[in-house]
Amino acid sequence: MRKHLLVPVLVLAHGCVFNDVHIPMTIPQDETLTGYLSDVASRDFTAVKIIDAREDRTRIGFRRNGFGQETADILSDEPVEIVVQRAVETMLANNGHKLADSGIQVTGAISAFWIEQDWNYYDTEFIARIECELVFSIQHDELYRNAYSGSYNHRSFHAVSAKPWRIAMNGALTSLAEDIAYDTGLATALSQRTAG
Amino acid sequence: MLGSRRKSQAIQGNIVHRSSTVTRVALVPLSLWVLLTADVANAAAPVTNLYLSIVRDGEFEVILSRSKGVDASVLFGWVGITLMMDSRHARDTEREALVAPGAEATVCRSGFERALRNRLEEKNFFVAIEPNRQLPVLKVKIVACGFRVLNRSTKEMSAFFDATYRLRQAGTRQSPRAQRLFVAGNVLAAWSEFEQSPALAADEFQQVQMRAGQTLANKIIFAGGN
């Protein structure tokens, strides 16, 4: 009798994922985010300003059942521009730079902030990807501009709680911050120009 | 300056090569002697050695949807999985040929390893020829590379590189937990766009390998080396 229930239970389990998932995101505290920006003498930066320039700003992913169907939304607890802004400011601080009332202005636009779910035989992959362009300026005079991206692939044996989504998204956020910290072009631009 | 650096490299290469015949007591003072005789101009950039071990080369894949295989397992049992996998693998080979003509182009390792070694050596990290317990060991396992769907709603794909790595510190036997290295390409497009432009696909694939190699090298450089 129990064997006859197995397939219906599995089918129901794959189909019963209709609840939206809310994900709080932040860079884990044990991530150093140190890169070539730490070789640059300490500079003052004003608060980072990011806009969400995505086409679909209502969600950051879809929850899917085992058949690949969209059953619910994956949502960020905070606006994605706040999440990325905080990540960039944390990265600057970890590389020895300071937030101040005046200094280098950092503005940017997010073009991608998405997490996808892919079911395998024994586990599920959660693949997160973030893309944004940042512009660094001194008194509205553009100093440097570049496109940055962060991505992460997390494998989990379950997709029931928000944890695997959170791990993947935090990993992508860390990867994005590292991409900025590792940018030798940015480090060179900051070294060559003095603050206004 | 460059000649002195190469001499130091050659000296250090000989030390690593002969490590089996040199006692541990002699190795430490010899290493110190090499460091002390390094070119003065390089003294500000510490010389760091490590041993690189890529234990798995990974497979080139074009992943449109793995979930179809799972559907088969739920409804039709494990035979269904085998059939779906064979079908998917056959189709992957066709797509591989479309975007990556030539054997070199479907190899996950070459571009990644080249970028990794180049960035390490630019920053004075020298990769030893043979393993040595006095050196940190960077062990990399390439899981897969190729193209995969990153948004199943829009069917957009990008190039990708997926690996795990561990950096074991010198003189320890304890292996740290594996870290994930996943790099997705900058271009997100439908598969038909990559099919119609093999040059775009090949360029994206090379770029993602290079970024993966440079990213891992940067992580090692800023992790402190040995």
Interface residues (C-beta under 8 A of the other chain):
Chain A: V7 L10 V11 H14 T32 T34 G35 Y36 S38 F62 R64 G66 F67 G68 E70 A112 W114 E116 D118 W119 N120 Y121 E125 I127 R129 E131 A147 S149 S151 Y152 N153 H154 G171 S175 E178 D179 Y182
Chain B: I63 S65 R66 S67 K68 G69 V70 D71 S73 V74 L75 I81 R148 V149 L150 N151 R152 S153 S158 D162 R180 F182 V183 A184 N186 L188 Q214 T215 N218 K219 F222
